[in-house]
């Protein structure tokens, strides 16, 4: 059983997977959030990729603005982000993602705990 099959067994988790470098869903498992139509899966992938790219752009801009003199701090790379609102919660950590029911996930900490990078 792979890590994504284990994740969708957790209470509230609807889908877990991995994004490819081009932003597409490379692998996923799901339960409760049925993406039978390719358009639904493409929309989920687009959403995760768009938010990640937006944060990377903001990070690059902030890094450039704050660089000056001896300042070598950076806002990049984007390592993770989470959304918790309405009926759903989403976490993206590295190239992995989890979609869950917000009512069944206690907190952002719990959501973050569910999805980890392979070496974590």
Secondary structure by P-SEA (a helix, b strand, c coil): ccaaaaaaaccccccccccccccccccccccccccccaaaaaaaaaaaaaaaaaaaaaaaaaaaaacccccccccccccccccccccbbbbbccccbbbbcccccccaaaaaaacccccc
